Amino acid sequence: MERISYDVIWASYDDVLGVKFSDSIRSSHSPAEFTVLHECQRCLIQFFDPATPGDPEFYSELSRAPSVPYHDDRWEFAVVAQQLSAGQNVLDIGAGPGWFLDQARLRGCEVRAVEHNPGAIRELETRGIETFKSIDSLRRANVEIDVVSAFHIIEHVPDVASFFEEAKRVLRPGGAFFVSAPNRARSVMDAFEPLDMPPHHLTRWSTAALQQQAKIHGLDLLSILQEPPDVSALRSGIRTRVDQQLGRVLSGQAAWFFARAAGKLMARNAVVSLTRRNGRYIRYGLFGHSLLARYRKPFPAE
C-alpha cells in the first residue's frame, strides 16, 4: 500500500518532535531500509512490515522530546468510567501511572494494573494498586476480572490476536472488554506523523477492524464510539461543507459571498457545540482522535 523509508521516519522525529535518536536505537529499530503499510484481508487491520516494536531504550529517548502527547485525561476514560459499577474488579492493561484507575476507584471499583514500565510500576505501587508485568502472570494468580480496559495499547502490540485472546481469558463470562485506538480516519492527521509509524505504532485501526475482532475472537460487540473532533477541526469542517453545498446551487461572486457569510454563521461556537453534542459530525465525515470499542465475553451456553 504505502512504502516508507526508515531514514525518513527517523528524520521526521527530529523535524516534527525535536528528538534525535542515537545511532544504536536507529539501528536496532530499523529492520530494513523500508517498511510497507499493508492491510490484512481477514482482520482488516493495517500493519507495517517489517517493523520492530519500541523497547524501553527507545521510549527512554522518546521521552526527552518536548512535544510528545501523553494524556492524563483521555476522552475515553470518562466514557468508560461512567459504565462501571461499585464492587467490580477492573484491570487496566498498559495502565501507565494509573490515571484511568483513579477514576475507576472513585466509582467504588477494585483496581489492578498490567504495566512493564519501571517508573510507572513504582507510581502504581505507591498508590497501592496491585500491578502485574503481564496478563499471563495475572491469570496464574487466579483473579477473576469483571472489566478489562486497554487504552491506546493495541497499536503498539506486534501480536494483536494473542493480545485479544489473553485479555479474553482473564475476563469472567459476561465481563466487558474496552479497547481504544487512534482512528485512522481522524480529521486532524498530518500527511506524515512519525508517532503513527514504527517503532511507535505498528498497526492502524478503523471501525471495521474493531468490528472484525469480535468475529475472530468470539466476543460480542456492544458498541463502537468515535471521539468527537476538536472544535477547530469541526469549525473548519462545517465551513467546508457549507461551501460545497452552496457551490452546487450558486456560482461566481454570489457563491463566494453567501458561502463566506453562511460559513461564519454555521461555525459559531453555539453551532459547533451543538454539532459535537448531537453527533452530527459523523454525518459530516469528521472524527476525533480515538475509537472506543466495548466487547462482552459470552457466557458458555451462548
PyMOL commands that set and color helices and strands:
alter all, ss='L'
color gray80, all
select helices_A, chain A and resi 6-17+23-28+56-62+75-81+99-106+118-126+135-140+154-156+160-170+194-196+207-217+231-247+252-266+269-278+280-282
alter helices_A, ss='H'
color red, helices_A
select strands_A, chain A and resi 2-5+34-39+46-49+89-93+110-114+130-132+145-151+171-182+203-204+220-226+290-296
alter strands_A, ss='S'
color yellow, strands_A
deselect
rebuild
show_as cartoon
